[in-house]
Amino acid sequence: MNHLSKYSTLLTEAASTLLYHYLNIGNLYELLKYNRFRTCEPERFIVDTEATPEEGRFDYINGKDIRYISLTRNPNPNEGYPIIKYGEFGDGDLLCVCRLTVDGDALNTYCNFKDGDNKQQNMKVKPIDWAYYDDIAREYGYGNGKTWMMGSDDSMYTGYLGGKFDVGDKEYSDKYHHPYSQAEDRILTKAEYIPNANKYIKCIDIFVRENQNSPYDSTQEEYNKEMEFLKKIKLGARRLKIPLKIHSDINDFTSNYNM
């Protein structure tokens, strides 16, 4: 039996035509240097919520040996996943915000590849209701995570990105920004790396602050390091023939995602 079939929240559609992936500037540099995506370790969640994590029973969202890459169908940096990534529960790094536009059709078409050991691998893309596995959603009796997330009227603190969705100094309301609604398409594979990343990337957009002033305390050294990464990223994107756009205006970055 297919290892994914027992999870009713994993849908069966192929990848959406356009997808987006947010990542750190250091990870973007590594991606371009080696022209490969690095996948995440298999993701677990607690089945027995009465026990401590050390004692509890675990299961795997995607399957025991299945690694993944999270992509989002929502390109807006002021809604969904980026709010968490650049907020109090994430990296808190707003000196550079990096977004890949990913070709979903290419993911569907070129789904077989050989890894670094010359072993045949494959990948598939599945929409996933990530929030379903959150204990709170199930505790309150929601049939799916999206219903719970989209209805939340709580708030969280995050870095100030700017733009028309701002609702306060570092404070975002769930009602307007849906930080826990991932709109996620997830790449599933057993491979640690997916080669020939440029085959799947339509363009790279990076929002760069004009100086090191960030909502989070950052040093001149940290700023200089990111600027060095940026220089290497420009060279890497040119070498791999991936269009690269650098934005100093957050509104331009927010709206410039249609390819």
C-alpha positions in Angstrom: 0.0 0.0 0.0 1.2 3.5 -0.8 2.8 5.0 2.4 0.9 8.2 1.8 -2.6 6.7 1.5 -3.5 6.6 5.2 -3.3 10.4 5.5 -6.5 11.8 4.3 -5.1 15.4 4.4 -2.5 14.6 1.8 -4.1 15.3 -1.6 -3.3 13.6 -4.9 -3.0 16.5 -7.3 0.3 17.3 -9.1 2.3 20.4 -8.4 0.7 23.8 -9.0 2.0 25.5 -12.1 3.8 28.3 -10.1 5.3 27.7 -6.6 7.5 29.8 -4.4 10.2 28.9 -1.9 11.7 31.2 0.7 15.2 30.5 2.0 18.1 32.2 3.8 20.7 34.0 1.7 23.4 31.5 2.9 21.3 28.5 1.7 20.6 30.3 -1.6 24.3 30.7 -2.1 24.8 27.0 -1.4 22.0 26.0 -3.8 23.6 28.0 -6.6 27.1 26.9 -5.8 26.2 23.2 -6.2 23.1 23.6 -8.4 21.0 21.4 -6.1 18.2 21.5 -3.6 18.8 20.2 -0.2 15.9 18.4 1.4 14.7 18.3 5.0 14.8 15.3 7.3 11.6 13.2 7.6 9.1 15.1 9.6 7.5 13.5 12.7 4.5 14.3 14.8 3.3 13.0 18.2 0.4 10.5 18.0 0.0 10.0 21.8 -0.5 13.6 23.0 -0.8 12.5 26.7 2.8 11.4 26.8 5.9 13.5 26.9 7.9 13.8 23.6 10.5 11.5 25.0 7.8 8.9 25.9 5.2 9.5 23.2 4.5 7.5 20.1 5.5 9.2 16.9 4.4 8.8 13.3 5.7 10.5 10.1 3.7 13.0 8.1 5.2 11.9 4.8 6.5 8.5 5.6 9.4 7.2 7.7 12.2 7.6 5.0 10.6 10.4 3.1 12.5 13.7 3.0 10.8 16.9 1.8 11.0 20.5 0.6 8.2 22.9 1.5 6.9 25.2 -1.2 4.0 27.6 -1.0 1.4 28.6 -3.6 1.2 32.1 -2.0 4.0 34.4 -3.2 3.1 37.3 -0.9 5.9 37.8 1.7 3.3 39.5 4.1 1.1 36.4 4.3 1.5 32.8 5.3 4.8 31.1 5.7 7.1 34.1 5.4 5.5 35.7 8.5 6.7 32.7 10.5 10.0 32.4 8.8 11.0 36.0 9.4 9.2 36.4 12.7 9.5 35.4 16.3 9.4 31.7 15.6 11.8 31.7 12.6 15.1 33.3 11.5 14.3 36.9 12.3 16.6 37.9 9.5 15.2 40.7 7.3 18.4 42.1 5.9 17.8 40.0 2.8 14.6 38.1 1.9 15.1 35.5 -0.8 12.2 34.0 -2.9 12.5 31.4 -5.6 9.8 31.1 -8.2 9.6 27.4 -9.0 8.2 25.8 -12.2 5.6 23.3 -11.0 5.3 21.8 -14.5 9.0 21.0 -14.5 8.7 19.3 -11.1 5.9 17.2 -12.6 7.8 16.4 -15.8 11.4 15.9 -14.6 10.6 13.9 -11.5 13.2 11.1 -12.0 16.9 11.8 -11.4 20.2 10.3 -10.2 21.7 11.3 -6.8 25.3 11.9 -5.9 25.9 8.2 -5.7 24.5 7.7 -9.2 21.4 6.0 -7.7 18.1 6.4 -9.4 15.7 8.5 -7.3 12.3 10.1 -7.9 10.2 12.8 -6.4 6.5 13.8 -6.3 4.7 16.9 -5.2 1.7 16.8 -2.9 -0.5 19.5 -1.5 -0.5 19.0 2.3 -2.7 20.3 5.1 0.2 20.9 7.4 -1.8 22.3 10.3 -3.9 19.2 10.7 -1.1 17.6 12.6 -1.0 20.4 15.2 -2.5 19.2 18.5 -4.5 22.4 19.0 -6.4 22.0 15.8 -7.4 18.5 16.6 -8.1 19.3 20.3 -10.7 21.9 19.2 -12.3 19.4 16.8 -11.5 21.0 13.5 -11.8 18.6 10.6 -8.8 20.2 8.8 -6.0 22.6 9.8 -6.9 25.3 7.2 -10.3 26.0 8.8 -8.6 26.5 12.2 -5.8 28.6 10.8 -7.8 30.9 8.6 -10.2 31.6 11.4 -7.7 32.5 14.0 -7.8 36.1 15.3 -4.8 35.9 17.5 -1.6 37.9 16.8 2.1 37.3 16.8 5.2 39.4 16.6 7.4 39.5 13.5 10.0 41.5 11.7 8.7 44.6 9.9 8.7 43.9 6.2 6.7 46.9 5.2 4.0 47.2 2.6 0.2 47.6 2.6 -0.5 44.7 5.0 1.2 46.3 8.0 -1.0 46.5 11.1 1.4 47.7 13.7 4.9 47.9 14.9 6.2 44.3 14.6 2.7 42.9 15.3 0.8 41.0 12.8 -2.8 39.8 13.2 -3.6 36.2 12.1 -6.9 37.6 10.8 -5.1 39.6 8.1 -1.8 37.6 7.6 -2.8 34.0 8.2 0.7 33.1 9.3 -0.1 29.5 9.9 -1.8 28.9 6.6 1.0 27.5 4.5 -0.8 26.9 1.2 1.8 24.2 0.9 2.9 22.0 -1.9 5.5 19.6 -0.6 8.3 17.9 -2.7 8.6 14.3 -1.4 11.7 12.2 -2.0 14.1 9.8 -0.4 17.1 11.8 -1.8 19.1 14.2 0.4 19.7 16.4 -2.7 17.9 17.1 -5.9 20.4 18.0 -8.7 20.0 20.4 -11.6 18.1 22.9 -9.5 18.2 25.5 -12.4 15.9 23.2 -14.3 13.1 24.0 -11.9 13.8 27.6 -11.0 12.1 30.3 -13.1 13.6 33.3 -11.3 15.1 34.5 -8.1 13.9 37.7 -6.3 15.8 39.2 -3.3 14.7 42.1 -1.2 17.7 43.9 0.2 17.6 46.7 2.7 19.7 49.6 1.7 21.6 49.6 5.0 21.9 47.3 8.0 19.0 48.7 9.9 16.7 45.8 10.6 13.8 45.2 13.1 16.2 42.8 14.7 19.6 43.8 16.0 22.2 43.1 13.4 25.9 44.0 13.4 27.9 45.5 10.6 29.7 42.2 10.4 26.5 40.3 9.7 25.5 42.9 7.1 28.8 42.6 5.3 28.6 38.9 5.3 25.2 38.9 3.6 26.5 41.4 1.1 29.3 39.0 0.2 26.8 36.2 -0.2 24.8 38.5 -2.5 27.9 39.1 -4.8 28.4 35.4 -5.1 24.7 34.8 -5.7 24.8 37.2 -8.6 27.7 35.2 -10.2 26.0 31.9 -9.5 22.7 32.9 -11.0 24.5 34.2 -14.1 26.4 31.0 -14.4 23.3 28.9 -14.2 21.3 31.3 -16.4 18.6 31.9 -13.8 17.0 35.4 -13.9 17.8 37.4 -10.8 16.1 40.5 -9.6 17.3 42.6 -6.6 14.7 44.9 -4.9 15.3 47.7 -2.5 11.5 48.5 -2.3 9.4 46.0 -0.4 6.3 46.9 -2.5 8.2 46.1 -5.7 9.4 42.8 -4.2 5.8 42.0 -3.0 4.2 42.6 -6.4 6.9 41.3 -8.7 6.2 37.6 -8.7 4.2 37.0 -11.8 6.3 35.1 -14.4 
